[in-house]
Amino acid sequence: MQIAITATVSAHPHLKPFVPLLRPSPPHRVRIHPLSHRLSTRASTMASSVPTPPQQQQLTITRPDDWHLHLRDGEVLAAVLPHSAMHFQRTIVMPNLKPPVTTTARAVEYREEILRALLPGSTFIPLMTLYLTDTTSPEEIKIARKSGVVFAVKLYPAGATTNSQDGVTDILGKCLPVLEEMVRQEMPLLVHGEVTDPHVDTFDREKVFIERILAPLVQKLPQLKIVMEHITTMDAVNFVESCKEGNVAATVTPQHLLLNRNALFQGGLQPHNYCLPVLKRETHRQAIVSAVTSGSRQYFLGTDSAPHDKRMKECSCGFCRNI
């Protein structure tokens, strides 16, 4: 069977209130129908003696969005952007550049850099984010909301992952006024959910983050819209499902659906399977697969695609932290 594939634009319901200028397509649909084959009388006669070729069919699916993507900047941006733009209609762009995107003005500039790097005719839409710091002001959140360009704020615990050294050191102690303004502005908080306490086992960093930081945050500000990024554990699934739909959701990566932590060590140390949050046990992987196939609207795709120099990814120490 030959199949031709076309795509239409979709909008994830969790972000609809924040993208009023984007027109969502109808719900996901699949149509399969044969394309007509016109043969002349002579050709039909000749063809009657040979097997009939399979009819070509057309499959129409919804073009996906990627709700967690690292595009970097400069030459790397130009190299990787066409690959995402080819497959996705829109994306939430991560702000952890050097230096990070901490203001709306810089987010607008970065968006223009992305648009200039697109191939002619591309309809790809970058949705920008701000990098939360200990000194981010409530006024910046107001500016971001009015811009029509910034759609969320990203929380990196300081030191948790790539380019997170400028991240938050005490979310409730230093960022509460900002978070309260985000509630008023209906601005989502995107969370890298890992603690950086060196006494916490690497494989427990997400679980402990939920206990120490995320659960108290939800209790303190129940109306704050939160997306727990690239979840990796059964604990995260249980937490998301314990929260009210529409206020807490989660992105899931392909790698955390496909791989467990054995993939880090099979046939030797595998640096290209190393990412943060690190891969977990098979029981956790199965929990995430069950969650995303359950029909729940609280889970959606965020590839966390993040380019790195191959030499840095394969070096003897300090592997880069993304796939």
C-alpha positions in Angstrom: 0.0 0.0 0.0 1.3 3.4 -1.0 0.5 6.2 1.4 0.7 10.0 1.0 0.8 11.9 4.3 -0.3 15.5 4.9 -0.6 17.4 8.1 -2.7 20.1 9.7 -2.0 22.4 12.6 -3.1 21.6 16.2 -3.0 23.3 19.6 -2.6 21.6 22.9 -5.4 22.4 25.3 -3.1 23.2 28.1 -1.7 26.2 26.2 -4.8 27.4 24.4 -5.4 30.3 26.9 -1.9 31.6 26.1 -2.0 31.5 22.4 -5.1 33.5 21.4 -3.6 34.6 18.1 -3.2 31.0 16.9 -6.1 29.3 15.4 -6.3 25.6 16.5 -7.3 23.0 13.9 -10.2 20.6 14.5 -9.6 17.6 16.7 -7.1 14.9 15.5 -8.5 13.0 12.6 -7.3 10.4 10.2 -8.8 10.0 6.7 -7.8 7.2 4.3 -9.2 7.2 0.8 -8.0 5.8 -2.5 -6.7 8.2 -5.1 -8.3 7.7 -8.6 -6.3 5.9 -11.3 -7.3 6.8 -14.8 -6.3 4.3 -17.5 -7.1 4.5 -21.2 -9.1 1.7 -22.8 -6.0 0.2 -24.4 -4.0 0.5 -21.2 -6.9 -1.1 -19.3 -6.9 -4.0 -21.7 -3.2 -4.5 -21.4 -3.3 -4.2 -17.6 -6.0 -6.9 -17.3 -3.4 -9.6 -17.8 -1.2 -8.4 -14.9 -1.8 -8.1 -11.2 -3.6 -4.8 -10.2 -1.1 -2.5 -8.4 -2.1 -1.5 -5.0 -4.1 1.8 -4.9 -2.4 4.7 -3.4 -4.1 6.0 -0.2 -3.9 9.3 1.5 -3.5 9.7 5.3 -4.2 13.0 6.9 -2.9 13.5 10.4 -2.5 16.5 12.8 0.9 18.1 12.6 2.5 17.8 16.0 3.8 20.6 18.3 7.0 20.2 20.4 6.5 21.7 23.8 10.1 21.5 24.9 13.0 22.3 22.5 16.5 23.6 22.7 17.6 25.5 19.5 20.7 27.2 20.8 21.9 30.2 18.8 24.4 31.1 16.1 25.7 28.4 13.8 24.1 25.6 15.9 20.7 27.2 15.5 21.1 27.4 11.8 22.1 23.8 11.6 19.4 22.2 13.8 16.3 24.4 13.2 15.4 23.0 9.8 15.0 19.5 11.3 12.5 20.6 13.9 10.7 23.0 11.5 10.3 20.1 9.0 8.3 18.0 11.5 6.6 20.4 14.0 4.3 23.3 13.6 5.1 25.1 16.8 7.5 24.7 19.7 8.2 26.0 23.2 11.8 27.3 22.9 14.0 26.9 25.9 15.8 30.0 27.2 19.0 28.6 28.6 21.4 30.3 26.2 24.7 31.9 27.2 23.8 34.4 28.6 20.2 33.2 29.3 17.1 34.8 28.0 15.9 36.6 31.2 14.0 39.6 29.7 11.2 40.0 27.2 13.3 42.3 25.1 15.9 39.5 24.7 13.2 36.9 24.0 11.9 39.1 21.2 15.4 39.4 19.7 15.9 35.6 20.0 12.6 35.0 18.3 13.7 37.2 15.4 17.0 35.2 15.2 15.0 32.0 14.9 12.7 33.4 12.2 15.6 34.6 10.1 17.2 31.1 10.3 14.1 29.4 8.9 14.0 28.2 5.3 11.9 30.2 2.9 8.2 29.3 3.1 8.4 27.7 6.5 5.3 28.1 8.7 7.1 27.0 11.9 6.1 29.1 14.9 8.5 29.6 17.9 6.9 30.3 21.2 9.3 32.0 23.6 10.0 31.6 27.3 11.9 33.5 30.0 14.6 32.1 32.2 13.6 32.6 35.9 16.3 33.9 38.2 16.4 35.0 41.9 16.1 38.6 40.7 13.3 38.3 38.0 10.7 41.0 38.8 6.9 40.9 38.7 7.0 43.8 36.3 8.9 41.6 33.8 6.1 39.1 33.9 3.6 41.8 33.0 5.8 42.9 30.1 6.1 39.4 28.9 2.4 38.7 29.0 1.7 41.9 27.0 4.3 41.1 24.4 2.4 38.3 22.7 5.7 36.6 22.2 6.5 35.1 25.6 4.2 32.2 26.6 5.9 30.7 29.7 8.6 31.1 32.3 11.2 28.3 32.8 12.5 27.3 36.3 16.0 25.8 36.4 17.2 25.0 39.9 20.7 26.5 39.9 23.2 23.9 38.8 20.6 21.3 37.8 21.4 21.0 34.0 23.0 22.6 31.0 23.5 26.4 31.4 21.5 26.5 34.7 24.2 28.3 36.8 22.0 31.4 36.7 18.9 29.5 37.9 16.9 29.8 41.0 18.4 29.0 44.4 15.2 29.3 46.5 11.9 29.3 44.6 9.5 30.2 47.4 12.0 32.3 49.4 13.1 34.5 46.5 10.5 34.2 43.7 7.1 34.2 45.4 6.1 37.8 44.2 7.0 36.7 40.6 5.0 33.5 40.9 2.0 35.4 42.3 2.1 37.8 39.3 2.3 34.7 37.0 -1.0 33.5 38.5 -2.6 36.9 37.8 -1.2 36.9 34.2 -2.0 33.2 33.6 1.6 32.6 32.7 2.7 28.9 33.0 5.7 27.9 35.0 7.8 25.2 33.2 9.8 23.2 35.7 13.0 21.3 35.5 12.1 19.0 38.4 15.3 17.9 40.1 17.0 18.9 43.3 20.7 19.7 43.3 21.5 18.6 46.8 24.7 16.4 46.4 23.5 14.2 49.2 20.5 13.0 47.2 21.0 10.0 45.0 21.1 10.8 41.3 18.2 8.5 40.6 16.1 10.1 43.4 16.5 13.8 42.4 13.1 14.0 40.7 11.2 12.2 43.6 12.9 14.5 46.2 12.1 17.6 44.1 8.4 16.7 44.2 8.5 16.2 47.9 10.6 19.3 48.9 9.7 21.9 46.3 6.9 21.1 43.9 4.2 19.8 46.3 4.7 22.8 48.7 4.6 25.1 45.6 1.3 23.7 44.4 -0.1 23.9 48.0 1.0 27.5 48.3 -0.2 28.6 44.9 -2.9 26.1 43.7 -3.9 28.4 40.8 -0.4 28.6 39.3 -0.3 26.7 36.0 2.7 24.3 36.1 4.2 22.0 33.5 6.6 19.4 35.0 9.2 19.0 32.2 10.5 15.6 30.9 9.2 13.5 33.7 11.0 10.2 34.3 9.4 8.5 37.3 6.3 6.8 38.6 6.4 9.4 41.4 6.0 12.2 38.8 3.1 10.4 37.2 1.4 10.0 40.5 1.9 13.6 41.4 0.6 14.9 38.1 -2.5 12.8 38.4 -3.1 13.9 42.0 -3.4 17.5 40.8 -6.3 19.2 39.2 -6.4 18.9 35.4 -5.6 22.2 33.8 -3.3 23.4 36.5 -0.5 20.8 36.5 0.6 18.9 33.4 3.8 17.2 32.2 5.9 16.9 29.1 7.4 13.5 28.1 10.4 12.8 25.9 10.8 10.0 23.4 13.9 8.8 25.1 12.2 8.4 28.5 9.4 6.4 26.8 11.9 4.1 24.9 14.9 3.6 27.3 15.5 2.6 30.8 18.8 3.1 32.7 20.3 -0.2 31.4 20.8 1.7 28.1 23.5 3.8 29.8 25.7 0.7 30.3 24.9 -1.9 27.7 28.1 -2.8 25.8 30.1 -0.2 27.8 29.3 3.3 28.9 27.0 5.0 26.4 27.3 8.8 26.5 24.7 9.4 23.8 22.1 7.8 26.1 23.0 10.2 28.9 20.6 13.0 29.7 19.2 14.9 32.6 16.9 13.9 34.1 18.8 10.6 33.9 17.1 7.4 32.6 15.4 5.4 35.4 14.3 1.8 36.1 12.1 -0.1 33.8 9.2 0.2 36.2 9.3 4.0 35.9 9.5 3.8 32.1 6.4 1.6 32.0 4.5 4.0 34.3 5.2 6.8 31.9 4.1 4.8 28.9 0.9 3.9 30.7 0.3 7.6 31.5 0.7 8.9 28.0 -1.5 6.1 26.5 -4.2 6.5 29.1 -6.1 9.3 27.2 -5.2 11.9 29.9 -4.9 15.5 28.7 -2.2 16.2 31.3 0.6 14.7 29.2 2.1 15.9 26.0 5.2 15.8 23.9 8.3 17.7 24.7 11.3 16.2 22.9 13.9 18.0 24.9 16.0 17.8 21.7 19.3 19.6 22.6 22.3 19.8 20.3 25.8 19.3 21.7 29.3 19.1 20.2 30.1 15.4 19.6 33.5 15.8 21.1 32.0 17.1 24.3 29.4 14.3 24.3 32.1 11.6 24.0 34.8 13.0 26.2 36.2 11.0 29.1 34.6 13.2 31.8 31.6 15.5 32.0 29.3 14.1 29.3 26.8 16.7 27.9 23.4 16.2 29.5 21.0 15.9 26.6 20.0 13.6 23.8 
